[in-house]
Amino acid sequence: MLKALKKHRYPYLFISPYILLFLFFQLIPVIWTVQISFNEWDGLRTMKPAGLDNYGLMLQDYMFLDAIRNTLYYWVLSAAGVLLLAIAIASFLNSDNLRAKTFFRTTTFLPYVCASVAMGLIFSMLFEENSGLINEIIVKAGGNRVPWLTSSSTARIPVVILHVWRLTPWYTMIVLSGLLNIPEEYYEAAHIDGASGAQQFSNITLPLLGNILFFCFVTITVDSWKLFNESYVLSGPGSSNTSLFQLMYQTGFTTFKLGYASAIGVVLILILLSISIVQFAIRRRQGEL
C-alpha cells in the first residue's frame, strides 16, 4: 500500500484538499452528531446520557410525524414537477424553430440565481389570503378566496410551487445539455423511417437521457429532503407544512434540544442513504450502471 501511495503521490496530493475538507466538515460532524443523538444536551451544560430516548420520542412526537409526511409530499411532487417541466422547457429551448435562444436560455435560468428567502417573501405576498394576487385572480374568475397559508390543508401547496419554481431552471440546463449531446443522425434516420415526433421522443430522446434524468432524480431527492427556506418563510399553522430539515433546525436552535435535533439529523441521513441505495439498486438492475 505504501508503494502504491508513493507511486500515485501526486494525484493524491491534488485531491487531498477535498479529502481534508470532507474529513473536517462532513465526516467528523456526522460522527459527532451521532454521538450527541444518544445524549440530552442544551449546548451549554454537561451532556446527560439518554440512550435511545431521543429516537423513541420521535414515535410520539406529532411534529416529527407531520414533518416526515410533509417532506415526503414535497419530495414526490417536486420530483415529478421539476422533471416534467425541465424536460418540456429544455425541449422547447432546443427546438430548431426557436429564435433568440440565448435570450430565452438566460431568462429561464434567472429564478435559480434569485435569493430563496427573498422569493419566499414575494410568494408569501402572492399567496396572501385577503390581498394576494393569486386570490385576486381566483375571485375575478368567479371563485372563492383560498386560505393558502392559514389552512393546514393548503399550506403545503405554495411551498411546493416555490420549490419547483426555484429548482426547475437548474435541471432544465442539465437536461438541455443532454439534448445537445444527442447525435442528430438518430433523428434523421427515424424521420426517414417515418417515425412521428412523439415516437422519436419516446424511443430516442428519453432513453438517451436516462442517465441524466436519473442523476436529476437523485439530486432532487436530496434537495427535497433538506428543504428549509421555502417552508420556513411560507410557514403555515402549527406544523402543517414544516419540513424535516426545518424541524431539526427549530428543535436545535429554538428550543435548544440538541440531542433530539441530532437524532432527527441521524434519521434524515439514514432516510437519504436508504433512498439512494434503492435508487442505485433499481438503476443497476436495469443495466444502466
Buried (B, 14 or more C-beta within 10 A) or exposed (E): EEEEEEEEEEEEEEEEEEEEEEEEEEEEEEEEBBEBBBBBBBEEEEBEEBEEBBBEBBEEBEBBEBBBEBBBBBBEBBBEBBBEBBBEBBBBBBEEEEEEEEEBBEEBBEBBEEEBEEBBEEBBEBBBBEEBEBBBEBEEEEEEBBBBBBBBEBBBBBBBBBBBBBBBBBBBBBBBEBBEEBEEEBBEEBEEEEBEEEEBBEEBBEEBBEEBBBEBBBBBBEBBBBBBBBBBBBBBEEBBBBBBBBBBBBBBEEEBBBBBBBBBBBBBBEBBEEBEEEBEEEBEEEEEE
